[in-house]
C-alpha cells in the first residue's frame, strides 16, 4: 500500500520513472494516493482516462451537430 503522503517515495524506481515521464499521470496518481497498488492504480487510471476521452469525443460530436443545426436555423429565420 502506498497511501498517505509517502505514496511516491514507496514506489520502485521503474514506477517513479513511469509517473514522471507520463504526460498526464493524474488518474494514476489519484488511485495511488488512495492506497491502491501501482498495477491496480494504472489499470483504474487507464479506464478513467478512456472513459473521459470517450465522453469528450461524444460531447464534441454533439456540440458540432448543435452548432450546425443552430447555424442552419439562423439562416432559415433570416429568409422569412
N, CA, C and O atoms as CSV, one atom per row, in Angstrom:
chain,resi,resn,atom,element,x,y,z
A,1,UNK,N,N,0.825,-1.183,0.000
A,1,UNK,CA,C,0.000,0.000,0.000
A,1,UNK,C,C,0.871,1.250,0.000
A,1,UNK,O,O,1.913,1.292,0.655
A,2,UNK,N,N,0.439,2.259,-0.735
A,2,UNK,CA,C,1.211,3.488,-0.866
A,2,UNK,C,C,0.435,4.706,-0.365
A,2,UNK,O,O,0.648,5.816,-0.854
A,3,UNK,N,N,-0.431,4.517,0.571
A,3,UNK,CA,C,-1.309,5.623,0.966
A,3,UNK,C,C,-0.556,6.717,1.714
A,3,UNK,O,O,0.597,6.561,2.115
A,4,UNK,N,N,-1.255,7.818,1.878
A,4,UNK,CA,C,-0.689,8.928,2.617
A,4,UNK,C,C,0.277,9.745,1.808
A,4,UNK,O,O,0.323,9.653,0.581
A,5,UNK,N,N,1.045,10.541,2.505
A,5,UNK,CA,C,1.955,11.448,1.816
A,5,UNK,C,C,3.190,10.739,1.275
A,5,UNK,O,O,3.971,11.354,0.549
A,6,UNK,N,N,3.389,9.482,1.601
A,6,UNK,CA,C,4.580,8.747,1.163
A,6,UNK,C,C,4.337,7.862,-0.056
A,6,UNK,O,O,5.172,7.016,-0.378
A,7,UNK,N,N,3.222,8.042,-0.728
A,7,UNK,CA,C,2.880,7.145,-1.835
A,7,UNK,C,C,3.968,7.135,-2.909
A,7,UNK,O,O,4.255,6.074,-3.465
A,8,UNK,N,N,4.578,8.269,-3.218
A,8,UNK,CA,C,5.597,8.321,-4.271
A,8,UNK,C,C,6.923,7.737,-3.786
A,8,UNK,O,O,7.586,7.008,-4.524
A,9,UNK,N,N,7.304,8.047,-2.575
A,9,UNK,CA,C,8.573,7.559,-2.016
A,9,UNK,C,C,8.594,6.037,-1.980
A,9,UNK,O,O,9.640,5.423,-2.191
A,10,UNK,N,N,7.451,5.432,-1.715
A,10,UNK,CA,C,7.381,3.976,-1.578
A,10,UNK,C,C,7.379,3.221,-2.908
A,10,UNK,O,O,7.470,1.993,-2.915
A,11,UNK,N,N,7.279,3.928,-4.022
A,11,UNK,CA,C,7.303,3.261,-5.326
A,11,UNK,C,C,8.726,2.848,-5.692
A,11,UNK,O,O,9.701,3.440,-5.229
A,12,UNK,N,N,8.822,1.814,-6.538
A,12,UNK,CA,C,10.157,1.456,-7.020
A,12,UNK,C,C,10.571,2.439,-8.121
A,12,UNK,O,O,9.737,3.192,-8.623
A,13,UNK,N,N,11.834,2.435,-8.492
A,13,UNK,CA,C,12.369,3.417,-9.437
A,13,UNK,C,C,11.691,3.344,-10.805
A,13,UNK,O,O,11.475,4.374,-11.444
A,14,UNK,N,N,11.358,2.147,-11.252
A,14,UNK,CA,C,10.698,1.975,-12.553
A,14,UNK,C,C,9.318,2.643,-12.549
A,14,UNK,O,O,8.951,3.311,-13.516
A,15,UNK,N,N,8.565,2.466,-11.481
A,15,UNK,CA,C,7.235,3.071,-11.377
A,15,UNK,C,C,7.323,4.590,-11.238
A,15,UNK,O,O,6.502,5.315,-11.800
A,16,UNK,N,N,8.323,5.074,-10.487
A,16,UNK,CA,C,8.537,6.523,-10.369
A,16,UNK,C,C,8.838,7.126,-11.730
A,16,UNK,O,O,8.318,8.187,-12.074
A,17,UNK,N,N,9.684,6.442,-12.510
A,17,UNK,CA,C,10.038,6.928,-13.845
A,17,UNK,C,C,8.806,6.971,-14.742
A,17,UNK,O,O,8.628,7.917,-15.510
A,18,UNK,N,N,7.962,5.955,-14.648
A,18,UNK,CA,C,6.734,5.926,-15.446
A,18,UNK,C,C,5.888,7.165,-15.153
A,18,UNK,O,O,5.390,7.816,-16.071
A,19,UNK,N,N,5.731,7.480,-13.881
A,19,UNK,CA,C,4.912,8.632,-13.490
A,19,UNK,C,C,5.544,9.943,-13.939
A,19,UNK,O,O,4.860,10.803,-14.493
A,20,UNK,N,N,6.837,10.102,-13.705
A,20,UNK,CA,C,7.482,11.369,-14.044
A,20,UNK,C,C,7.592,11.569,-15.551
A,20,UNK,O,O,7.616,12.710,-16.012
A,21,UNK,N,N,7.660,10.497,-16.326
A,21,UNK,CA,C,7.741,10.605,-17.789
A,21,UNK,C,C,6.369,10.724,-18.454
A,21,UNK,O,O,6.276,11.146,-19.606
A,22,UNK,N,N,5.328,10.364,-17.751
A,22,UNK,CA,C,3.974,10.369,-18.326
A,22,UNK,C,C,3.494,11.807,-18.502
A,22,UNK,O,O,3.690,12.634,-17.612
A,23,UNK,N,N,2.862,12.121,-19.652
A,23,UNK,CA,C,2.392,13.494,-19.882
A,23,UNK,C,C,1.263,13.934,-18.937
A,23,UNK,O,O,1.151,15.117,-18.618
A,24,UNK,N,N,0.434,12.992,-18.494
A,24,UNK,CA,C,-0.651,13.347,-17.566
A,24,UNK,C,C,-0.984,12.141,-16.684
A,24,UNK,O,O,-1.904,11.383,-16.990
A,25,UNK,N,N,-0.244,11.965,-15.601
A,25,UNK,CA,C,-0.493,10.804,-14.729
A,25,UNK,C,C,-1.575,11.043,-13.679
A,25,UNK,O,O,-1.652,10.295,-12.705
A,26,UNK,N,N,-2.403,12.057,-13.851
A,26,UNK,CA,C,-3.341,12.455,-12.794
A,26,UNK,C,C,-4.288,11.339,-12.367
A,26,UNK,O,O,-4.571,11.195,-11.178
A,27,UNK,N,N,-4.777,10.552,-13.313
A,27,UNK,CA,C,-5.693,9.461,-12.951
A,27,UNK,C,C,-4.954,8.404,-12.126
A,27,UNK,O,O,-5.478,7.909,-11.129
A,28,UNK,N,N,-3.755,8.070,-12.542
A,28,UNK,CA,C,-2.922,7.090,-11.839
A,28,UNK,C,C,-2.599,7.584,-10.428
A,28,UNK,O,O,-2.737,6.837,-9.459
A,29,UNK,N,N,-2.177,8.821,-10.317
A,29,UNK,CA,C,-1.808,9.402,-9.026
A,29,UNK,C,C,-3.009,9.417,-8.073
A,29,UNK,O,O,-2.866,9.167,-6.877
A,30,UNK,N,N,-4.172,9.708,-8.609
A,30,UNK,CA,C,-5.394,9.720,-7.799
A,30,UNK,C,C,-5.557,8.390,-7.062
A,30,UNK,O,O,-5.813,8.374,-5.858
A,31,UNK,N,N,-5.411,7.290,-7.775
A,31,UNK,CA,C,-5.593,5.973,-7.162
A,31,UNK,C,C,-4.417,5.579,-6.273
A,31,UNK,O,O,-4.610,4.887,-5.274
A,32,UNK,N,N,-3.215,6.004,-6.613
A,32,UNK,CA,C,-2.068,5.723,-5.743
A,32,UNK,C,C,-2.247,6.412,-4.391
A,32,UNK,O,O,-1.940,5.835,-3.348
A,33,UNK,N,N,-2.741,7.637,-4.415
A,33,UNK,CA,C,-2.958,8.373,-3.164
A,33,UNK,C,C,-4.060,7.749,-2.313
A,33,UNK,O,O,-4.112,7.955,-1.101
A,34,UNK,N,N,-4.941,6.982,-2.959
A,34,UNK,CA,C,-5.995,6.286,-2.212
A,34,UNK,C,C,-5.478,4.981,-1.610
A,34,UNK,O,O,-6.197,4.307,-0.873
A,35,UNK,N,N,-4.223,4.625,-1.926
A,35,UNK,CA,C,-3.617,3.450,-1.330
A,35,UNK,C,C,-3.619,2.210,-2.196
A,35,UNK,O,O,-3.254,1.137,-1.716
A,36,UNK,N,N,-4.015,2.313,-3.457
A,36,UNK,CA,C,-4.005,1.147,-4.330
A,36,UNK,C,C,-2.581,0.826,-4.779
A,36,UNK,O,O,-1.702,1.688,-4.771
A,37,UNK,N,N,-2.375,-0.411,-5.165
A,37,UNK,CA,C,-1.072,-0.813,-5.705
A,37,UNK,C,C,-0.857,-0.121,-7.044
A,37,UNK,O,O,-1.810,0.358,-7.659
A,38,UNK,N,N,0.376,-0.069,-7.490
A,38,UNK,CA,C,0.689,0.582,-8.762
A,38,UNK,C,C,-0.095,-0.065,-9.902
A,38,UNK,O,O,-0.668,0.633,-10.739
A,39,UNK,N,N,-0.119,-1.394,-9.936
A,39,UNK,CA,C,-0.816,-2.094,-11.025
A,39,UNK,C,C,-2.309,-1.809,-11.022
A,39,UNK,O,O,-2.897,-1.583,-12.080
A,40,UNK,N,N,-2.929,-1.817,-9.849
A,40,UNK,CA,C,-4.362,-1.503,-9.768
A,40,UNK,C,C,-4.611,-0.045,-10.137
A,40,UNK,O,O,-5.578,0.268,-10.833
A,41,UNK,N,N,-3.738,0.844,-9.671
A,41,UNK,CA,C,-3.898,2.273,-9.960
A,41,UNK,C,C,-3.750,2.552,-11.445
A,41,UNK,O,O,-4.496,3.362,-11.996
A,42,UNK,N,N,-2.807,1.901,-12.100
A,42,UNK,CA,C,-2.609,2.144,-13.530
A,42,UNK,C,C,-3.793,1.608,-14.329
A,42,UNK,O,O,-4.207,2.217,-15.315
A,43,UNK,N,N,-4.335,0.474,-13.906
A,43,UNK,CA,C,-5.499,-0.098,-14.609
A,43,UNK,C,C,-6.714,0.817,-14.456
A,43,UNK,O,O,-7.360,1.166,-15.444
A,44,UNK,N,N,-7.018,1.198,-13.231
A,44,UNK,CA,C,-8.179,2.055,-12.999
A,44,UNK,C,C,-7.980,3.447,-13.594
A,44,UNK,O,O,-8.921,4.046,-14.114
A,45,UNK,N,N,-6.758,3.958,-13.515
A,45,UNK,CA,C,-6.458,5.258,-14.120
A,45,UNK,C,C,-6.651,5.229,-15.622
A,45,UNK,O,O,-7.164,6.185,-16.204
A,46,UNK,N,N,-6.241,4.135,-16.255
A,46,UNK,CA,C,-6.427,3.988,-17.698
A,46,UNK,C,C,-7.916,3.937,-18.047
A,46,UNK,O,O,-8.359,4.579,-18.999
A,47,UNK,N,N,-8.680,3.174,-17.274
A,47,UNK,CA,C,-10.126,3.090,-17.521
A,47,UNK,C,C,-10.775,4.465,-17.390
A,47,UNK,O,O,-11.612,4.838,-18.213
A,48,UNK,N,N,-10.396,5.217,-16.366
A,48,UNK,CA,C,-10.932,6.570,-16.189
A,48,UNK,C,C,-10.573,7.473,-17.360
A,48,UNK,O,O,-11.418,8.210,-17.868
A,49,UNK,N,N,-9.325,7.413,-17.781
A,49,UNK,CA,C,-8.865,8.266,-18.881
A,49,UNK,C,C,-9.603,7.927,-20.171
A,49,UNK,O,O,-9.980,8.830,-20.918
A,50,UNK,N,N,-9.814,6.649,-20.443
A,50,UNK,CA,C,-10.521,6.243,-21.659
A,50,UNK,C,C,-11.986,6.660,-21.586
A,50,UNK,O,O,-12.549,7.119,-22.579
A,51,UNK,N,N,-12.601,6.506,-20.429
A,51,UNK,CA,C,-13.992,6.921,-20.248
A,51,UNK,C,C,-14.108,8.436,-20.457
A,51,UNK,O,O,-15.050,8.912,-21.091
A,52,UNK,N,N,-13.153,9.177,-19.924
A,52,UNK,CA,C,-13.135,10.634,-20.084
A,52,UNK,C,C,-12.956,11.021,-21.558
A,52,UNK,O,O,-13.629,11.927,-22.051
A,53,UNK,N,N,-12.051,10.333,-22.255
A,53,UNK,CA,C,-11.844,10.601,-23.684
A,53,UNK,C,C,-13.102,10.310,-24.494
A,53,UNK,O,O,-13.469,11.084,-25.378
A,54,UNK,N,N,-13.761,9.195,-24.194
A,54,UNK,CA,C,-14.993,8.844,-24.911
A,54,UNK,C,C,-16.089,9.869,-24.670
A,54,UNK,O,O,-16.816,10.239,-25.592
A,55,UNK,N,N,-16.206,10.327,-23.430
A,55,UNK,CA,C,-17.209,11.337,-23.105
A,55,UNK,C,C,-16.903,12.657,-23.820
A,55,UNK,O,O,-17.803,13.317,-24.338
A,56,UNK,N,N,-15.646,13.022,-23.840
A,56,UNK,CA,C,-15.238,14.248,-24.523
A,56,UNK,C,C,-15.533,14.157,-26.017
A,56,UNK,O,O,-16.043,15.108,-26.611
A,57,UNK,N,N,-15.216,13.024,-26.619
A,57,UNK,CA,C,-15.480,12.833,-28.047
A,57,UNK,C,C,-16.979,12.894,-28.339
A,57,UNK,O,O,-17.404,13.511,-29.316
A,58,UNK,N,N,-17.764,12.258,-27.495
A,58,UNK,CA,C,-19.217,12.275,-27.677
A,58,UNK,C,C,-19.771,13.689,-27.534
A,58,UNK,O,O,-20.580,14.130,-28.351
A,59,UNK,N,N,-19.335,14.394,-26.496
A,59,UNK,CA,C,-19.816,15.758,-26.273
A,59,UNK,C,C,-19.378,16.700,-27.391
A,59,UNK,O,O,-20.116,17.612,-27.762
A,60,UNK,N,N,-18.185,16.480,-27.925
A,60,UNK,CA,C,-17.699,17.304,-29.035
A,60,UNK,C,C,-18.556,17.068,-30.272
A,60,UNK,O,O,-18.907,18.016,-30.974
A,61,UNK,N,N,-18.892,15.816,-30.542
A,61,UNK,CA,C,-19.757,15.498,-31.684
A,61,UNK,C,C,-21.128,16.146,-31.533
A,61,UNK,O,O,-21.672,16.687,-32.496
A,62,UNK,N,N,-21.678,16.093,-30.342
A,62,UNK,CA,C,-22.982,16.718,-30.087
A,62,UNK,C,C,-22.885,18.229,-30.279
A,62,UNK,O,O,-23.776,18.839,-30.868
A,63,UNK,N,N,-21.808,18.832,-29.784
A,63,UNK,CA,C,-21.628,20.280,-29.913
A,63,UNK,C,C,-21.521,20.690,-31.385
A,63,UNK,O,O,-22.098,21.698,-31.793
A,64,UNK,N,N,-20.789,19.915,-32.172
A,64,UNK,CA,C,-20.661,20.217,-33.608
A,64,UNK,C,C,-22.019,20.108,-34.291
A,64,UNK,O,O,-22.382,20.965,-35.096
A,65,UNK,N,N,-22.769,19.056,-33.972
A,65,UNK,CA,C,-24.105,18.891,-34.550
A,65,UNK,C,C,-25.021,20.045,-34.159
A,65,UNK,O,O,-25.765,20.564,-34.992
A,66,UNK,N,N,-24.964,20.446,-32.886
A,66,UNK,CA,C,-25.791,21.564,-32.426
A,66,UNK,C,C,-25.400,22.866,-33.116
A,66,UNK,O,O,-26.261,23.676,-33.460
A,67,UNK,N,N,-24.125,23.061,-33.314
A,67,UNK,CA,C,-23.646,24.278,-33.977
A,67,UNK,C,C,-24.173,24.334,-35.412
A,67,UNK,O,O,-24.632,25.379,-35.873
A,68,UNK,N,N,-24.103,23.217,-36.102
A,68,UNK,CA,C,-24.597,23.158,-37.483
A,68,UNK,C,C,-26.105,23.385,-37.514
A,68,UNK,O,O,-26.613,24.141,-38.342
A,69,UNK,N,N,-26.815,22.721,-36.600
A,69,UNK,CA,C,-28.271,22.867,-36.535
A,69,UNK,C,C,-28.658,24.313,-36.229
A,69,UNK,O,O,-29.540,24.875,-36.879
A,70,UNK,N,N,-27.999,24.911,-35.243
A,70,UNK,CA,C,-28.301,26.299,-34.887
A,70,UNK,C,C,-27.942,27.257,-36.014
A,70,UNK,O,O,-28.650,28.236,-36.253
A,71,UNK,N,N,-26.863,26.979,-36.695
A,71,UNK,CA,C,-26.442,27.813,-37.815
A,71,UNK,C,C,-27.467,27.742,-38.948
A,71,UNK,O,O,-27.799,28.764,-39.549
A,72,UNK,N,N,-27.959,26.560,-39.236
A,72,UNK,CA,C,-28.957,26.370,-40.284
A,72,UNK,C,C,-30.284,27.020,-39.897
A,72,UNK,O,O,-30.961,27.608,-40.740
A,73,UNK,N,N,-30.646,26.914,-38.637
A,73,UNK,CA,C,-31.898,27.548,-38.194
A,73,UNK,C,C,-31.800,29.064,-38.281
A,73,UNK,O,O,-32.766,29.732,-38.651
A,74,UNK,N,N,-30.648,29.601,-37.943
A,74,UNK,CA,C,-30.450,31.043,-38.020
A,74,UNK,C,C,-30.561,31.532,-39.445
A,74,UNK,O,O,-31.143,32.587,-39.697
A,75,UNK,N,N,-30.007,30.774,-40.388
A,75,UNK,CA,C,-30.080,31.143,-41.794
A,75,UNK,C,C,-31.519,31.069,-42.284
A,75,UNK,O,O,-31.962,31.938,-43.035
A,76,UNK,N,N,-32.253,30.041,-41.867
A,76,UNK,CA,C,-33.644,29.898,-42.261
A,76,UNK,C,C,-34.480,31.051,-41.732
A,76,UNK,O,O,-35.341,31.572,-42.440
A,77,UNK,N,N,-34.236,31.445,-40.509
A,77,UNK,CA,C,-35.008,32.541,-39.905
A,77,UNK,C,C,-34.752,33.854,-40.639
A,77,UNK,O,O,-35.644,34.698,-40.721
A,78,UNK,N,N,-33.574,34.034,-41.161
A,78,UNK,CA,C,-33.251,35.274,-41.870
A,78,UNK,C,C,-34.024,35.387,-43.197
A,78,UNK,O,O,-34.253,36.492,-43.688
A,79,UNK,N,N,-34.414,34.269,-43.762
A,79,UNK,CA,C,-35.109,34.265,-45.033
A,79,UNK,C,C,-36.567,34.682,-44.896
A,79,UNK,O,O,-37.186,35.080,-45.883
A,80,UNK,N,N,-37.116,34.602,-43.718
A,80,UNK,CA,C,-38.531,34.928,-43.541
A,80,UNK,C,C,-38.769,36.350,-43.250
A,80,UNK,O,O,-39.916,36.761,-43.078
